[in-house]
Amino acid sequence: MSTNQAFKQRIEAGDLNLTEKVIQIRRVSKVVKGGRRMSFNAMVVLGDGDGHVGIGLGRATAVPDAVRKGTAIARRSLIRVARRGNTVPHETIAQHGPARVLIKPASAGTGLIAGGAVRAVLEQAGIKDVISKCLGSRNPINVAKATLIGLASMRDPAVELARRKGIPVPQAAAAAITPPAPEVILAPREIALPEEPAAPVTVEAEGAAPEAGAEGEAAAPAEIAEEEQRIFSPEDQASDESPAGEPEATNS
């Protein structure tokens, strides 16, 4: 992918909170008929640290003017970078002129293993865990453009698969960046209730209280009937009326 093809994915700055970083400032000269004309080149990288980055090369006779022009060019060349968390979704090798840049994803906590222009571009893009290496020329301008081309060529596999299946892309991108939290199922809490005492069973039998069994239960109706028959029988009444210790009187 060339630089022009990468810049076709540009987006509008809008309300993005962009910060600029100057990669290199060079003093150059141009030979003309009347002599040499001195000027300055400023390579500026612009990004918000959240997936948007752009680069620009400004030329002017003064350094502040060159930086301002580079910032304006970088603002017009912003692209959106595909990310997987804090790293890139896959490995890529990008080339611009003699410069070749390798960008590989890394696990969380690895850090940004990069230097020079590659590090500046990746930092402004919001990538924190990555491994990179310059395989060709170390010219900062060519390296920065190769890095931007590599970032622009990356595609998130989950988003591409969702696009092919017709699933809404924003949902797939959100699921790829922030996986859903595991569902936590809380076990029902068991509450021990106090046992209610058993209600006493009362049997009204002519003022007599029911006899309780071994377990405190009321006497059965058959046992109550037998007890009543024994108490109120004539023989028991006669035996109860005679005084204790005296023989019963007999008619002679």
LINSULJO-V158374 format. One record per residue. RES is the residue in three letters. OMEGA is omega in radians with two decimals (NA if undefined). BURIAL is 1 if it has 16 or more other C-alpha atoms within 10 Angstrom, else 0. Layout:
# LINSULJO-V158374
res;omega;burial
RES;OMEGA;BURIAL
RES;OMEGA;BURIAL
This chain:
# LINSULJO-V158374
res;omega;burial
MET;-3.14;0
SER;3.14;0
THR;-3.14;0
ASN;3.10;0
GLN;3.10;0
ALA;-3.11;1
PHE;3.07;1
LYS;3.12;0
GLN;-3.07;0
ARG;3.09;1
ILE;3.14;1
GLU;-3.12;0
ALA;3.10;1
GLY;-3.11;0
ASP;-3.14;0
LEU;3.11;0
ASN;-3.01;0
LEU;3.04;1
THR;-3.09;0
GLU;3.09;1
LYS;-3.12;1
VAL;-3.14;1
ILE;-3.07;1
GLN;3.02;0
ILE;-3.11;1
ARG;3.02;0
ARG;-3.08;0
VAL;3.13;0
SER;3.11;0
LYS;-3.10;0
VAL;3.11;0
VAL;-3.08;0
LYS;-3.10;0
GLY;-3.11;0
GLY;-3.13;0
ARG;3.06;0
ARG;-3.11;0
MET;3.10;0
SER;-3.10;1
PHE;3.03;1
ASN;3.13;1
ALA;3.08;1
MET;-3.04;1
VAL;3.03;1
VAL;-3.04;1
LEU;3.12;1
GLY;3.13;1
ASP;-3.13;1
GLY;-3.11;1
ASP;3.05;1
GLY;3.12;1
HIS;-3.10;1
VAL;3.08;1
GLY;3.13;1
ILE;3.13;1
GLY;3.11;1
LEU;-3.12;1
GLY;-3.14;1
ARG;3.11;1
ALA;3.14;1
THR;3.11;0
ALA;-3.09;0
VAL;3.13;1
PRO;3.12;0
ASP;3.13;1
ALA;3.12;1
VAL;3.13;1
ARG;3.11;1
LYS;3.10;1
GLY;3.10;1
THR;3.12;1
ALA;3.11;1
ILE;3.13;1
ALA;3.12;1
ARG;3.13;1
ARG;-3.09;1
SER;3.13;1
LEU;3.06;1
ILE;3.06;1
ARG;-3.06;1
VAL;3.05;1
ALA;-3.12;1
ARG;3.01;1
ARG;-3.02;1
GLY;3.12;1
ASN;-3.12;1
THR;-3.14;1
VAL;-3.08;1
PRO;-3.10;1
HIS;-3.13;1
GLU;3.12;0
THR;3.04;1
ILE;-3.11;1
ALA;-3.09;1
GLN;3.00;1
HIS;-3.06;1
GLY;3.12;0
PRO;-3.08;0
ALA;3.08;1
ARG;-3.07;1
VAL;3.06;1
LEU;3.11;1
ILE;-3.11;1
LYS;3.07;1
PRO;-3.14;1
ALA;-3.14;1
SER;-3.11;0
ALA;-3.14;0
GLY;3.14;0
THR;-3.10;0
GLY;-3.10;0
LEU;3.13;1
ILE;-3.12;1
ALA;-3.12;1
GLY;3.07;0
GLY;-3.08;0
ALA;-3.14;1
VAL;-3.13;1
ARG;-3.14;1
ALA;-3.13;1
VAL;-3.12;1
LEU;3.10;1
GLU;3.14;1
GLN;3.11;1
ALA;3.13;1
GLY;3.12;1
ILE;-3.03;1
LYS;-3.11;1
ASP;-3.10;1
VAL;3.05;1
ILE;-3.10;1
SER;3.13;1
LYS;3.05;0
CYS;-3.07;1
LEU;-3.11;0
GLY;-3.12;0
SER;3.11;0
ARG;3.11;1
ASN;-3.05;0
PRO;-3.12;1
ILE;3.13;1
ASN;3.14;1
VAL;3.13;1
ALA;3.12;1
LYS;3.09;1
ALA;3.11;1
THR;3.11;1
LEU;3.10;1
ILE;3.12;1
GLY;3.11;1
LEU;-3.14;1
ALA;-3.12;1
SER;-3.10;1
MET;3.10;1
ARG;3.10;0
ASP;-3.12;1
PRO;-3.13;1
ALA;-3.14;1
VAL;3.13;1
GLU;3.10;0
LEU;3.10;0
ALA;3.12;1
ARG;3.14;0
ARG;-3.12;0
LYS;3.12;0
GLY;3.10;0
ILE;3.10;0
PRO;-3.07;0
VAL;-3.14;1
PRO;3.12;0
GLN;3.14;0
ALA;3.13;1
ALA;3.12;1
ALA;3.12;0
ALA;3.14;0
ALA;-3.10;1
ILE;-3.12;0
THR;3.13;0
PRO;-3.11;0
PRO;3.13;0
ALA;3.14;0
PRO;-3.12;0
GLU;-3.13;0
VAL;-3.13;0
ILE;-3.13;0
LEU;3.12;0
ALA;3.13;0
PRO;-3.11;0
ARG;3.14;0
GLU;-3.14;0
ILE;-3.14;0
ALA;3.12;0
LEU;3.11;0
PRO;3.14;0
GLU;3.13;0
GLU;3.11;0
PRO;-3.13;0
ALA;-3.14;0
ALA;3.13;0
PRO;3.14;0
VAL;3.14;0
THR;3.11;0
VAL;-3.13;1
GLU;3.10;0
ALA;3.10;0
GLU;3.06;0
GLY;-3.13;0
ALA;3.13;0
ALA;3.13;0
PRO;3.10;1
GLU;-3.13;0
ALA;3.12;0
GLY;-3.09;0
ALA;-3.10;0
GLU;3.11;0
GLY;-3.13;0
GLU;3.13;0
ALA;3.14;1
ALA;-3.11;1
ALA;3.14;0
PRO;-3.14;0
ALA;3.11;0
GLU;3.11;0
ILE;3.14;1
ALA;3.12;0
GLU;3.13;0
GLU;3.12;0
GLU;-3.13;0
GLN;3.13;0
ARG;-3.10;0
ILE;-3.03;0
PHE;3.09;0
SER;-3.10;0
PRO;-3.11;0
GLU;3.13;0
ASP;3.11;0
GLN;3.14;0
ALA;3.13;0
SER;-3.14;0
ASP;-3.08;0
GLU;-3.13;0
SER;-3.11;0
PRO;-3.09;0
ALA;3.08;0
GLY;-3.12;0
GLU;3.12;0
PRO;-3.13;0
GLU;-3.14;0
ALA;3.13;0
THR;3.12;0
ASN;3.12;0
SER;NA;0
